[in-house]
Amino acid sequence: MLASGYVVICLFFGLAGGVVGRIKGSSFALWFLISAAIPFLGLLTAILYRWENRELRRQCPTCGRAVKLHDAVCMRCGTELEFPEVALASEDMMRRRTSSSGAERAGATSHS
């Protein structure tokens, strides 16, 4: 009886950790397993973990793909990457710019 209660607690902590991890742009399955295996600490770790979509990016000089700033190798072409002089904006920042410029354009056209 006590074991089934612990399993239910682990399941709900796993679900919460997986959802938090997914919201932050990481893997649901990975954070589910971590949070279910170590119920309280796993969920706390998922909450404190970085936001993947807020990481700065850089452009691969060989194939042109935008990769995370901390990546040492391009995942598309395999080129070893040196630390760049210029970083690109994060995915989150680019999304905000796009949505704000779209709202400005919509406001400008509605006033015409």
Secondary structure as UniProt FT lines:
FT   HELIX           2..23
FT   TURN            24..25
FT   HELIX           28..37
FT   HELIX           39..48
FT   HELIX           52..54
FT   STRAND          57..59
FT   TURN            61..63
FT   STRAND          66..68
FT   TURN            69..70
FT   TURN            75..77
FT   HELIX           91..110
//
